[in-house]
Amino acid sequence: MYAVDNITYVRTLRKDILMKVSELRFVLIDMCNFGCGFCHREGVVSQRSLLLRPKDYAFVFSVCRDKFGWNTATITGGEPTLHPNFCEITKELHDVASRLTLVTNASILKRYIETVGLLKRINISLHTLTQLEYQEITHTKMPVENIIDTIRLVRDAYPYLEICLNSTLINGINTRRESVISMLDFAKAINAEVKFTELLSSDKAEIFRLDRIKPYLFEMGFADITESNNGEMRRGAEKVILGRCACPPGREKCSDIVTLFLASDGKFRTCLQGGYEYDLLAFINGRDAPGVASKIETALDSLPAVCPFAEQ
């Protein structure tokens, strides 16, 4: 539909960076109905207008697919299911992306159970199974049992859907041995992965280091598979990911793992921590595929220069 096979470019982008792009993340909306204090909102720190239409998202992804060979799109926010055109956007992206992921708190996901069928993967923010801990983390009165019931409903409806339960660890709240084990037991019951994320905080008292959760996992029979910023542990077919929100200091990291974050106003950046924004709106409105691709090339080609963690 949006083929760009005949486009020529002045700049030749390094192929090693293009091949390392992990995903294109569409930040549909910056608003959320929860109040988790650690939420990074995919780097969108100011309120954005909803300027992109459903077909605009498909257009941008198609340019990246046809020009660069990318095949992974992620729908995120804020809480993306709050977008008034959530279903239409998901349908448009499903038609052009071979791998489509949704990031959600699942609070209103029951309304969109049919739309979930368009996804390859769903990452659900579920930081604990205990109501008091859930309220303290999310600052909402939403019963955690409602979220759990929704997750079970999703699994029953879609047995082959990849489900990952995302849990950000906050020292003294959801880091008790019992909390961790109950999360792992629930994940096993619904055939889901768990991702435990180390909190990014200036308050060291809140941080629960990933190496402190490993004894619980070893006790349950999990073993290390990888040692990295996103480590992986397994027990048979069960999978646990240990991750961090931020890249470590240094220039090389930006070219090792590359993600593009496109906001609802047509502006994108290459890092959720900050950096320069590039405006695609005029190119999108004009269906200017060469213009979109050239802007993305410019952003990726300048990664080391704009990285806020680059060594001075």
C-alpha positions in Angstrom: 0.0 0.0 0.0 2.8 2.4 0.9 5.7 1.0 -1.1 8.9 3.0 -1.1 11.0 0.8 -3.3 12.1 3.6 -5.6 13.3 6.1 -3.0 16.8 7.4 -3.3 18.8 9.0 -0.4 21.6 11.4 -0.2 22.8 9.9 3.1 23.8 6.2 3.4 22.9 5.1 6.9 25.1 2.5 8.6 23.4 -0.8 8.1 24.6 -2.0 11.5 22.3 0.5 13.3 19.4 -0.1 11.0 19.6 -3.9 11.7 19.6 -3.2 15.5 16.3 -1.3 15.7 14.3 -3.4 18.1 10.9 -1.9 17.6 8.8 1.1 16.6 6.7 2.2 19.7 3.5 4.2 19.0 2.7 6.3 22.1 -1.0 6.7 21.4 -1.8 8.9 24.3 0.1 10.4 27.3 -2.9 10.1 29.6 -3.3 7.2 32.1 -6.0 6.3 34.6 -3.4 5.0 37.1 -0.8 7.1 39.0 2.3 4.9 39.2 5.0 7.3 40.3 7.8 5.6 38.4 6.0 5.6 35.0 8.2 7.1 32.2 5.4 7.4 29.7 7.8 6.3 26.9 9.6 9.6 27.3 6.5 11.8 26.5 6.6 14.2 29.4 4.3 16.9 28.1 0.7 16.7 27.0 0.3 15.9 23.3 -2.5 16.6 20.9 -4.0 13.6 19.2 -3.1 14.7 15.7 -2.4 11.3 14.1 -5.3 9.4 12.5 -5.5 5.5 12.5 -4.2 5.2 8.9 -1.3 7.6 9.8 0.2 5.0 12.1 0.0 2.3 9.4 1.6 4.7 6.9 4.6 5.4 9.2 5.1 1.7 10.0 4.8 0.7 6.3 7.6 3.1 5.4 9.8 1.6 8.1 8.9 -1.9 7.0 9.5 -1.3 3.2 12.6 0.8 3.5 14.3 -0.7 6.6 12.8 -4.2 6.9 11.4 -3.6 10.4 8.5 -5.9 11.4 7.7 -5.1 15.0 5.3 -2.5 16.3 4.3 -1.8 19.9 1.1 0.2 20.9 1.8 2.0 24.2 1.1 5.1 26.2 0.1 6.4 28.8 -2.7 3.9 28.8 -3.4 3.2 25.1 -6.8 1.7 25.5 -8.0 5.2 26.6 -7.4 6.5 23.1 -10.8 7.1 21.4 -9.6 5.3 18.2 -7.7 2.5 19.9 -9.5 -0.3 18.0 -9.1 1.4 14.6 -5.4 2.1 15.2 -4.8 -1.5 16.3 -6.6 -2.8 13.2 -4.6 -0.6 10.9 -1.3 -1.7 12.4 -2.3 -5.3 12.4 -2.7 -5.1 8.6 0.8 -3.9 8.1 2.9 -5.3 11.0 3.9 -9.0 11.3 4.4 -8.6 15.0 2.1 -6.3 17.0 2.4 -5.8 20.8 0.2 -3.9 23.3 1.4 -2.5 26.6 -1.5 -1.9 29.0 -2.6 -1.9 32.6 -5.6 -4.0 31.5 -8.0 -1.9 33.5 -10.6 -1.5 30.7 -9.2 -4.3 28.4 -12.5 -6.3 28.7 -14.1 -3.8 26.5 -11.7 -4.7 23.7 -11.4 -8.4 24.0 -12.0 -8.9 20.2 -9.3 -6.4 19.4 -6.9 -8.3 21.5 -7.1 -11.1 18.9 -5.2 -8.9 16.5 -2.1 -8.9 18.7 0.9 -11.2 18.8 1.9 -10.2 22.3 0.5 -8.3 25.2 2.6 -6.8 28.1 0.4 -6.2 31.1 1.5 -4.0 34.0 0.8 -6.1 37.1 3.1 -5.2 39.9 1.6 -7.4 42.6 -1.4 -9.6 43.3 -2.0 -8.1 46.7 -4.7 -5.3 46.9 -2.9 -3.1 49.4 0.4 -3.3 47.5 -1.5 -2.7 44.3 -3.2 0.5 45.6 0.1 1.8 47.0 1.9 1.4 43.7 -0.9 2.4 41.2 -2.7 5.0 43.4 -6.0 3.7 42.2 -8.9 2.0 43.9 -9.2 -0.5 41.1 -9.5 -4.0 42.6 -6.5 -6.1 41.5 -8.8 -9.0 41.3 -10.5 -7.3 38.3 -7.2 -7.1 36.5 -6.5 -10.8 37.3 -9.9 -11.8 36.0 -9.3 -9.9 32.8 -5.9 -11.6 32.3 -7.6 -15.0 32.8 -10.3 -14.0 30.3 -7.6 -13.0 27.7 -5.8 -16.3 28.2 -9.0 -18.3 27.8 -9.9 -16.4 24.7 -6.5 -16.6 23.1 -4.5 -19.7 24.1 -1.6 -18.9 21.9 -1.2 -15.2 22.6 2.1 -14.3 24.2 1.5 -12.7 27.6 4.1 -11.0 29.7 3.4 -9.7 33.2 5.4 -6.6 33.9 6.3 -5.9 37.6 8.4 -2.9 38.7 10.1 -3.7 41.9 9.8 -1.1 44.7 11.7 -1.9 47.8 9.5 -2.7 50.8 6.3 -2.9 48.8 6.2 -5.7 46.3 9.6 -7.3 47.0 8.7 -9.7 49.7 9.4 -13.3 48.9 5.7 -14.2 49.1 4.8 -11.5 46.6 7.4 -12.6 44.1 6.5 -16.3 44.4 2.8 -15.6 44.0 3.5 -13.6 40.8 5.5 -16.5 39.4 2.8 -19.0 40.4 0.1 -17.0 38.6 2.3 -16.6 35.5 2.7 -20.4 35.4 -1.0 -21.0 35.8 -1.8 -18.8 32.7 1.2 -19.7 30.7 2.8 -16.2 30.8 6.2 -14.7 31.2 7.2 -12.4 34.0 9.4 -9.3 33.7 10.8 -7.9 36.9 12.1 -4.4 36.3 14.5 -2.6 38.6 13.1 0.8 39.6 14.8 3.9 38.1 14.8 6.4 41.0 16.9 9.0 42.6 15.8 7.7 46.0 18.1 4.8 46.7 15.9 3.5 49.5 13.2 2.7 46.9 15.5 0.6 44.7 15.5 -3.2 44.9 18.4 -4.4 43.0 17.8 -7.3 40.6 20.5 -9.4 42.3 18.4 -9.4 45.4 15.5 -11.2 43.6 17.7 -13.9 42.2 17.8 -16.0 45.4 14.0 -16.3 45.3 14.3 -17.5 41.7 17.1 -19.9 42.4 15.2 -21.3 45.3 12.3 -22.1 42.9 14.5 -23.8 40.4 15.1 -21.1 37.9 18.6 -20.9 36.3 20.4 -18.0 34.5 20.3 -18.1 30.7 21.8 -14.7 30.0 23.8 -12.1 31.9 22.9 -8.7 30.5 20.9 -5.5 31.1 17.9 -7.7 30.3 18.8 -11.0 31.8 16.8 -14.1 31.3 16.1 -17.0 33.7 14.2 -20.2 33.0 12.7 -23.2 34.7 11.8 -25.6 32.0 9.4 -23.7 29.7 8.8 -20.9 32.3 10.6 -17.6 31.6 11.6 -14.7 33.7 13.2 -11.5 32.4 15.2 -9.2 34.7 15.4 -5.7 33.2 16.2 -2.1 33.9 14.5 1.0 32.6 17.6 2.9 31.6 20.6 2.3 29.4 24.0 2.3 31.2 26.3 5.3 30.5 28.3 5.2 27.3 28.0 5.9 23.6 28.0 2.3 22.4 24.6 1.4 24.0 22.6 3.6 21.8 23.7 1.8 18.7 23.3 -1.6 20.4 19.6 -1.3 21.1 17.6 1.1 19.1 13.9 2.0 19.7 11.8 4.7 18.0 9.1 6.4 20.1 6.4 8.2 18.0 4.0 10.4 19.9 0.4 11.2 18.9 1.4 14.6 17.6 3.7 13.1 14.9 7.0 13.8 16.8 9.5 11.1 17.5 12.7 10.5 19.4 15.1 7.6 19.8 15.4 7.6 23.6 12.8 7.6 26.4 15.3 9.5 28.6 15.2 12.6 26.5 17.1 14.0 23.5 16.1 15.7 20.4 12.6 15.4 18.9 12.0 15.0 15.1 8.7 16.2 13.6 7.1 13.9 11.0 3.6 15.4 10.9 3.9 17.3 7.7 5.5 14.3 5.9 2.7 12.0 7.3 -0.1 14.3 6.3 1.4 14.6 2.8 2.0 10.8 2.6 5.7 11.7 1.9 7.4 8.4 2.4 10.9 9.6 1.3 10.5 12.5 3.9 9.6 10.1 6.7 12.4 7.7 5.9 15.0 10.5 5.6 14.0 12.0 9.0 14.3 8.6 10.6 17.7 8.1 9.0 18.9 11.4 10.3 17.8 10.5 13.8 19.5 7.1 13.8 22.6 8.4 12.2 23.0 11.0 14.9 22.4 8.6 17.9 25.9 9.0 19.5 25.7 12.8 19.3 22.3 13.2 21.0 22.5 10.4 23.6 22.0 12.1 27.1 24.2 9.4 28.6 27.1 9.8 26.2 30.5 10.0 27.7 31.9 13.5 27.7 
